[in-house]
Amino acid sequence: MSRQEALELARQHNVDLVEVAPQANPPVCRLMDFGKFQYERAKREREARKAQKQIDVKEIRLRPKTGEHDIAVVLRRARKFLEDGSKVKVRVRFRGREITHPEVAIDLLNRVAQDLGDLSEIEQQPAPEGRSLLMVLSPKGSAGKSSGA
């Protein structure tokens, strides 16, 4: 069918002529209400976005000289974040000359990873970032939970 005939048919039916496959030989067109099509496509995309689960990244900060009780409090908070399905960034900040002893911070991060090992797995190993050491923990089995739901 020629282009003129298709446009005339679209006018008769009070719809739009939409090119669906321009690469085809000859190009493929369809008669449809284009405004309604765009609205429905946007609605489907909104629903898909709503169905997605946003993964939050929470951060907890420590120092090499943080006391035992304070570490316990921070670990409790991190445990709650992991139970809620968030990733946890554990940052050990150095002040002054503390940066000359990174092994203290690595030991602290390893302790945090071990204490939270039942709920989490290490996503990013401890790595220096500026004047701090950073490690990322993600909830264990998070991929299994989302596919089963």
N, CA, C and O of each residue as an XYZ file, in Angstrom:
596
protein
N       0.857     -1.173      0.000
C       0.000      0.000      0.000
C       0.899      1.230      0.000
O       1.931      1.260      0.671
N       0.498      2.235     -0.752
C       1.322      3.439     -0.843
C       1.151      4.285      0.413
O       0.235      4.082      1.209
N       2.050      5.225      0.559
C       2.028      6.093      1.736
C       0.748      6.930      1.757
O       0.131      7.095      2.808
N       0.353      7.454      0.603
C      -0.853      8.278      0.514
C      -2.095      7.490      0.897
O      -2.960      7.999      1.609
N      -2.187      6.243      0.427
C      -3.343      5.407      0.750
C      -3.403      5.140      2.257
O      -4.476      5.181      2.861
N      -2.240      4.865      2.857
C      -2.186      4.586      4.294
C      -2.599      5.814      5.094
O      -3.340      5.696      6.069
N      -2.123      7.002      4.689
C      -2.505      8.228      5.388
C      -4.006      8.493      5.256
O      -4.651      8.925      6.212
N      -4.554      8.235      4.080
C      -5.990      8.427      3.853
C      -6.799      7.459      4.722
O      -7.817      7.845      5.298
N      -6.353      6.215      4.817
C      -7.022      5.223      5.654
C      -6.977      5.636      7.133
O      -7.949      5.459      7.868
N      -5.844      6.182      7.550
C      -5.709      6.647      8.931
C      -6.669      7.802      9.210
O      -7.285      7.847     10.275
N      -6.804      8.737      8.263
C      -7.732      9.856      8.431
C      -9.177      9.373      8.504
O      -9.967      9.890      9.294
N      -9.523      8.384      7.684
C     -10.887      7.847      7.683
C     -11.244      7.220      9.037
O     -12.358      7.387      9.533
N     -10.286      6.501      9.623
C     -10.540      5.823     10.897
C     -10.228      6.713     12.104
O     -10.378      6.291     13.250
N      -9.790      7.958     11.833
C      -9.475      8.935     12.868
C      -8.407      8.411     13.847
O      -8.552      8.539     15.063
N      -7.329      7.817     13.292
C      -6.194      7.332     14.071
C      -4.911      7.830     13.434
O      -4.942      8.507     12.406
N      -3.777      7.494     14.046
C      -2.483      7.929     13.535
C      -1.815      6.798     12.763
O      -2.048      5.621     13.038
N      -0.984      7.169     11.796
C      -0.175      6.203     11.065
C       1.219      6.244     11.694
O       1.920      7.251     11.597
N       1.621      5.131     12.347
C       2.883      5.101     13.091
C       3.825      4.104     12.431
O       3.461      2.955     12.182
N       5.056      4.570     12.149
C       6.064      3.704     11.557
C       6.644      2.818     12.655
O       7.230      3.315     13.617
N       6.480      1.507     12.509
C       6.899      0.556     13.536
C       8.298      0.033     13.262
O       9.120     -0.037     14.176
N       8.582     -0.332     12.032
C       9.889     -0.891     11.673
C      10.436     -0.160     10.450
O      10.202     -0.589      9.320
N      11.163      0.940     10.662
C      11.669      1.706      9.518
C      12.781      0.984      8.756
O      13.034      1.304      7.595
N      13.459      0.001      9.397
C      14.563     -0.690      8.736
C      14.057     -1.730      7.737
O      14.789     -2.118      6.827
N      12.828     -2.178      7.896
C      12.295     -3.227      7.019
C      12.143     -2.692      5.596
O      12.080     -1.485      5.365
N      12.089     -3.612      4.674
C      11.916     -3.214      3.284
C      10.663     -3.872      2.740
O      10.725     -5.079      2.506
N       9.567     -3.237      2.518
C       9.265     -1.822      2.763
C       9.044     -1.565      4.252
O       8.785     -2.502      5.007
N       9.144     -0.286      4.689
C       8.934      0.046      6.104
C       7.531     -0.387      6.569
O       6.555     -0.304      5.824
N       7.468     -0.852      7.832
C       6.197     -1.332      8.366
C       5.555     -0.231      9.194
O       6.205      0.383     10.041
N       4.255      0.017      8.938
C       3.509      1.039      9.663
C       2.273      0.414     10.282
O       1.826     -0.658      9.874
N       1.730      1.106     11.275
C       0.553      0.587     11.975
C      -0.423      1.740     12.232
O      -0.013      2.872     12.486
N      -1.700      1.434     12.160
C      -2.732      2.414     12.473
C      -3.061      2.291     13.960
O      -3.474      1.226     14.420
N      -2.877      3.387     14.715
C      -3.159      3.351     16.153
C      -3.355      4.761     16.674
O      -3.007      5.737     16.009
N      -3.918      4.860     17.877
C      -4.027      6.133     18.572
C      -2.701      6.325     19.299
O      -2.476      5.726     20.351
N      -1.828      7.153     18.746
C      -0.463      7.265     19.259
C      -0.423      7.857     20.664
O       0.394      7.435     21.481
N      -1.288      8.823     20.961
C      -1.328      9.412     22.300
C      -1.675      8.368     23.347
O      -1.065      8.333     24.416
N      -2.649      7.519     23.048
C      -3.049      6.453     23.973
C      -1.899      5.450     24.145
O      -1.647      4.966     25.248
N      -1.210      5.146     23.042
C      -0.080      4.219     23.078
C       1.020      4.757     23.981
O       1.567      4.017     24.799
N       1.351      6.042     23.841
C       2.396      6.648     24.677
C       1.987      6.652     26.145
O       2.812      6.382     27.018
N       0.722      6.954     26.424
C       0.234      6.982     27.796
C       0.350      5.597     28.432
O       0.818      5.471     29.563
N      -0.069      4.567     27.712
C      -0.016      3.208     28.252
C       1.420      2.742     28.460
O       1.710      2.049     29.436
N       2.326      3.116     27.549
C       3.729      2.745     27.698
C       4.333      3.418     28.927
O       5.067      2.780     29.683
N       4.031      4.708     29.136
C       4.537      5.423     30.310
C       3.971      4.798     31.587
O       4.673      4.689     32.592
N       2.708      4.390     31.544
C       2.071      3.765     32.711
C       2.753      2.441     33.050
O       3.001      2.155     34.222
N       3.059      1.631     32.031
C       3.769      0.362     32.254
C       5.147      0.606     32.852
O       5.562     -0.114     33.760
N       5.862      1.618     32.354
C       7.198      1.931     32.880
C       7.129      2.387     34.328
O       7.994      2.033     35.129
N       6.097      3.179     34.680
C       5.926      3.614     36.066
C       5.686      2.424     36.982
O       6.255      2.340     38.071
N       4.838      1.504     36.534
C       4.550      0.304     37.331
C       5.811     -0.540     37.512
O       6.048     -1.082     38.592
N       6.615     -0.650     36.461
C       7.853     -1.436     36.545
C       8.819     -0.794     37.530
O       9.475     -1.490     38.305
N       8.908      0.543     37.501
C       9.789      1.238     38.450
C       9.306      1.052     39.880
O      10.109      0.898     40.800
N       7.992      1.066     40.060
C       7.417      0.900     41.393
C       7.715     -0.494     41.934
O       7.915     -0.667     43.136
N       7.746     -1.487     41.047
C       7.970     -2.863     41.467
C       9.428     -3.126     41.834
O       9.722     -4.068     42.570
N      10.348     -2.294     41.320
C      11.761     -2.499     41.618
C      12.047     -2.164     43.075
O      11.440     -1.260     43.649
N      12.973     -2.901     43.659
C      13.370     -2.628     45.040
C      14.646     -1.802     45.008
O      15.661     -2.220     44.451
N      14.579     -0.636     45.609
C      15.756      0.216     45.702
C      16.671     -0.317     46.800
O      16.221     -0.568     47.917
N      17.932     -0.486     46.491
C      18.890     -0.953     47.489
C      19.557      0.272     48.093
O      20.242      1.031     47.407
N      19.343      0.446     49.389
C      19.960      1.566     50.085
C      21.372      1.184     50.493
O      21.663      0.014     50.739
N      22.238      2.173     50.560
C      23.587      1.962     51.074
C      23.723      2.840     52.310
O      23.732      4.067     52.216
N      23.827      2.198     53.463
C      23.987      2.916     54.725
C      25.470      2.915     55.081
O      26.200      1.986     54.736
N      25.902      3.953     55.768
C      27.320      4.022     56.132
C      27.466      4.104     57.644
O      26.749      4.842     58.319
N      28.412      3.327     58.157
C      28.773      3.447     59.561
C      30.240      3.861     59.614
O      31.066      3.390     58.832
N      30.541      4.752     60.554
C      31.898      5.284     60.645
C      32.513      4.903     61.981
O      31.873      4.973     63.030
N      33.758      4.504     61.910
C      34.520      4.143     63.110
C      35.864      4.861     63.059
O      36.236      5.452     62.045
N      36.580      4.794     64.174
C      37.958      5.269     64.226
C      38.806      4.156     64.793
O      38.280      3.275     65.473
N      40.093      4.166     64.539
C      40.948      3.096     65.067
C      40.902      3.001     66.587
O      41.127      1.923     67.136
N      40.619      4.091     67.276
C      40.611      4.079     68.735
C      39.200      4.020     69.320
O      39.002      4.375     70.482
N      38.227      3.582     68.540
C      36.850      3.486     69.030
C      36.772      2.441     70.133
O      37.353      1.362     70.019
N      36.046      2.768     71.210
C      35.923      1.873     72.358
C      35.054      0.658     72.072
O      34.279      0.648     71.115
N      35.190     -0.376     72.913
C      34.473     -1.641     72.723
C      32.964     -1.452     72.728
O      32.264     -1.989     71.869
N      32.459     -0.687     73.700
C      31.018     -0.491     73.795
C      30.479      0.236     72.568
O      29.417     -0.108     72.050
N      31.214      1.235     72.111
C      30.792      1.993     70.928
C      30.783      1.108     69.687
O      29.910      1.240     68.829
N      31.754      0.213     69.596
C      31.787     -0.721     68.467
C      30.561     -1.632     68.510
O      29.963     -1.926     67.475
N      30.188     -2.079     69.720
C      29.005     -2.942     69.869
C      27.744     -2.213     69.413
O      26.884     -2.813     68.769
N      27.625     -0.925     69.740
C      26.460     -0.134     69.341
C      26.412     -0.012     67.815
O      25.361     -0.194     67.202
N      27.553      0.295     67.219
C      27.623      0.441     65.765
C      27.301     -0.889     65.075
O      26.617     -0.911     64.052
N      27.796     -1.996     65.639
C      27.507     -3.307     65.058
C      26.018     -3.629     65.126
O      25.466     -4.231     64.204
N      25.371     -3.230     66.212
C      23.927     -3.451     66.330
C      23.172     -2.678     65.250
O      22.232     -3.192     64.644
N      23.595     -1.441     65.022
C      22.971     -0.614     63.982
C      23.201     -1.224     62.601
O      22.283     -1.289     61.784
N      24.428     -1.668     62.347
C      24.752     -2.277     61.057
C      23.948     -3.554     60.856
O      23.486     -3.826     59.748
N      23.777     -4.340     61.914
C      22.986     -5.580     61.846
C      21.554     -5.256     61.424
O      20.972     -5.960     60.599
N      20.985     -4.182     61.994
C      19.617     -3.791     61.648
C      19.537     -3.369     60.181
O      18.590     -3.729     59.482
N      20.527     -2.607     59.714
C      20.548     -2.196     58.308
C      20.568     -3.418     57.396
O      19.825     -3.474     56.416
N      21.414     -4.398     57.713
C      21.522     -5.598     56.885
C      20.228     -6.407     56.915
O      19.821     -6.962     55.895
N      19.580     -6.477     58.081
C      18.310     -7.205     58.169
C      17.234     -6.540     57.330
O      16.345     -7.213     56.809
N      17.310     -5.211     57.197
C      16.342     -4.481     56.377
C      16.660     -4.586     54.890
O      15.890     -4.101     54.060
N      17.798     -5.220     54.537
C      18.143     -5.418     53.129
C      19.042     -4.356     52.544
O      19.249     -4.329     51.331
N      19.588     -3.473     53.376
C      20.477     -2.425     52.875
C      21.916     -2.918     52.855
O      22.303     -3.798     53.624
N      22.696     -2.332     51.963
C      24.134     -2.574     51.991
C      24.725     -1.662     53.052
O      24.161     -0.610     53.352
N      25.848     -2.054     53.618
C      26.482     -1.251     54.671
C      27.919     -0.942     54.263
O      28.717     -1.837     53.986
N      28.221      0.358     54.235
C      29.588      0.817     54.002
C      30.214      1.020     55.368
O      29.696      1.791     56.176
N      31.313      0.346     55.639
C      32.005      0.512     56.920
C      33.258      1.326     56.640
O      34.132      0.907     55.881
N      33.331      2.497     57.265
C      34.456      3.401     57.024
C      35.205      3.618     58.326
O      34.604      3.952     59.348
N      36.522      3.427     58.289
C      37.375      3.736     59.436
C      38.180      4.973     59.052
O      39.040      4.926     58.172
N      37.882      6.082     59.731
C      38.551      7.351     59.427
C      39.789      7.520     60.281
O      39.787      7.218     61.474
N      40.833      8.002     59.661
C      42.083      8.266     60.368
C      42.200      9.759     60.632
O      41.862     10.579     59.779
N      42.681     10.104     61.823
C      42.965     11.498     62.133
C      44.421     11.600     62.541
O      44.944     10.761     63.275
N      45.055     12.635     62.052
C      46.449     12.873     62.428
C      47.360     11.734     62.015
O      47.358     11.311     60.859
N      48.145     11.237     62.974
C      49.149     10.210     62.665
C      48.592      8.798     62.712
O      49.340      7.837     62.531
N      47.297      8.652     62.951
C      46.707      7.308     62.984
C      46.881      6.583     61.646
O      46.879      5.353     61.595
N      47.028      7.344     60.581
C      47.126      6.747     59.242
C      48.412      5.932     59.070
O      48.526      5.132     58.141
N      49.371      6.138     59.964
C      50.621      5.368     59.868
C      50.450      3.933     60.346
O      51.351      3.113     60.171
N      49.298      3.616     60.952
C      49.031      2.256     61.430
C      47.745      1.709     60.828
O      46.767      1.513     61.550
N      47.721      1.457     59.518
C      46.492      0.957     58.875
C      46.129     -0.460     59.326
O      44.982     -0.884     59.179
N      47.103     -1.193     59.875
C      46.812     -2.575     60.314
C      45.774     -2.588     61.437
O      45.011     -3.547     61.559
N      45.738     -1.544     62.251
C      44.732     -1.450     63.320
C      43.337     -1.353     62.695
O      42.401     -2.013     63.148
N      43.207     -0.535     61.663
C      41.916     -0.367     60.989
C      41.521     -1.644     60.249
O      40.347     -2.012     60.243
N      42.476     -2.316     59.632
C      42.176     -3.564     58.920
C      41.689     -4.621     59.901
O      40.750     -5.361     59.607
N      42.332     -4.694     61.077
C      41.879     -5.627     62.114
C      40.450     -5.303     62.549
O      39.632     -6.201     62.747
N      40.162     -4.007     62.694
C      38.818     -3.587     63.099
C      37.787     -3.964     62.027
O      36.709     -4.467     62.346
N      38.122     -3.719     60.765
C      37.198     -4.066     59.676
C      36.990     -5.575     59.588
O      35.876     -6.040     59.348
N      38.065     -6.337     59.782
C      37.924     -7.796     59.769
C      37.034     -8.266     60.916
O      36.250     -9.202     60.759
N      37.159     -7.616     62.058
C      36.309     -7.967     63.204
C      34.837     -7.673     62.890
O      33.957     -8.477     63.195
N      34.585     -6.516     62.279
C      33.206     -6.151     61.908
C      32.655     -7.168     60.919
O      31.518     -7.620     61.060
N      33.461     -7.533     59.912
C      33.011     -8.511     58.913
C      32.735     -9.860     59.556
O      31.781    -10.543     59.185
N      33.564    -10.246     60.518
C      33.381    -11.539     61.189
C      32.129    -11.513     62.074
O      31.360    -12.475     62.089
N      31.923    -10.410     62.814
C      30.752    -10.310     63.694
C      29.451    -10.276     62.904
O      28.424    -10.763     63.379
N      29.484     -9.707     61.705
C      28.279     -9.625     60.878
C      28.246    -10.712     59.804
O      27.406    -10.673     58.904
N      29.147    -11.670     59.896
C      29.276    -12.716     58.877
C      28.041    -13.578     58.706
O      27.813    -14.117     57.622
N      27.225    -13.723     59.772
C      26.020    -14.544     59.652
C      24.959    -13.872     58.784
O      24.103    -14.555     58.221
N      25.003    -12.535     58.668
C      24.009    -11.794     57.886
C      24.546    -11.253     56.564
O      23.775    -10.936     55.659
N      25.869    -11.147     56.456
C      26.409    -10.420     55.308
C      27.572    -11.147     54.662
O      28.153    -12.084     55.209
N      27.876    -10.663     53.472
C      29.092    -11.105     52.788
C      29.826     -9.851     52.333
O      29.215     -8.813     52.077
N      31.137     -9.963     52.239
C      31.950     -8.803     51.868
C      31.811     -8.590     50.365
O      32.166     -9.454     49.564
N      31.289     -7.425     49.999
C      31.149     -7.083     48.584
C      32.415     -6.412     48.073
O      32.855     -6.657     46.950
N      32.995     -5.559     48.915
C      34.243     -4.872     48.552
C      35.204     -5.004     49.713
O      34.902     -4.589     50.832
N      36.359     -5.581     49.446
C      37.389     -5.763     50.473
C      37.862     -4.406     50.980
O      37.725     -3.408     50.273
N      38.419     -4.347     52.196
C      38.920     -3.073     52.714
C      39.940     -2.439     51.760
O      40.922     -3.065     51.360
N      39.675     -1.188     51.417
C      40.550     -0.472     50.486
C      40.683      0.971     50.966
O      39.724      1.549     51.477
N      41.880      1.556     50.802
C      42.057      2.948     51.218
C      41.296      3.904     50.302
O      41.246      3.726     49.085
N      40.710      4.915     50.921
C      40.023      5.959     50.160
C      40.258      7.271     50.885
O      39.568      7.584     51.855
N      41.227      8.034     50.416
C      41.587      9.274     51.094
C      42.208      8.976     52.451
O      43.144      8.181     52.548
N      41.692      9.610     53.501
C      42.198      9.388     54.854
C      41.360      8.358     55.593
O      41.206      8.436     56.812
N      40.825      7.404     54.867
C      40.015      6.370     55.513
C      40.180      5.037     54.798
O      40.700      4.964     53.685
N      39.727      3.995     55.464
C      39.689      2.656     54.890
C      38.223      2.298     54.740
O      37.431      2.538     55.651
N      37.851      1.728     53.604
C      36.448      1.498     53.311
C      36.208      0.039     52.944
O      36.994     -0.573     52.220
N      35.098     -0.513     53.461
C      34.693     -1.879     53.141
C      33.175     -1.853     52.939
O      32.470     -1.132     53.646
N      32.668     -2.631     51.984
C      31.220     -2.685     51.736
C      30.725     -4.092     52.023
O      31.275     -5.074     51.524
N      29.667     -4.174     52.844
C      29.022     -5.443     53.152
C      27.632     -5.448     52.517
O      26.925     -4.440     52.543
N      27.249     -6.588     51.951
C      25.905     -6.701     51.392
C      25.178     -7.843     52.090
O      25.815     -8.787     52.557
N      23.848     -7.768     52.165
C      23.092     -8.826     52.839
C      23.299    -10.162     52.148
O      23.363    -10.233     50.921
N      23.403    -11.219     52.942
C      23.595    -12.568     52.403
C      22.305    -13.033     51.732
O      21.213    -12.824     52.259
N      22.439    -13.660     50.574
C      21.281    -14.237     49.901
C      20.275    -13.218     49.447
O      19.094    -13.544     49.324
N      20.690    -11.996     49.191
C      19.736    -10.956     48.763
C      19.168    -11.287     47.397
O      18.018    -10.952     47.112
N      19.966    -11.952     46.526
C      19.462    -12.311     45.197
C      18.384    -13.384     45.306
O      17.426    -13.375     44.533
N      18.528    -14.307     46.253
C      17.538    -15.373     46.429
C      16.210    -14.853     46.929
O      15.153    -15.360     46.551
N      16.262    -13.819     47.798
C      15.033    -13.271     48.360
C      14.207    -12.575     47.295
O      12.987    -12.732     47.260
N      14.861    -11.797     46.411
C      14.113    -11.024     45.439
C      13.480    -11.915     44.371
O      12.398    -11.593     43.879
N      14.121    -13.028     43.998
C      13.543    -13.880     42.971
C      12.435    -14.744     43.527
O      11.544    -15.157     42.784
N      12.470    -15.030     44.840
C      11.448    -15.881     45.440
C      10.175    -15.115     45.754
O       9.122    -15.722     45.951
N      10.256    -13.781     45.805
C       9.094    -12.980     46.205
C       8.154    -12.720     45.071
O       7.132    -12.060     45.256
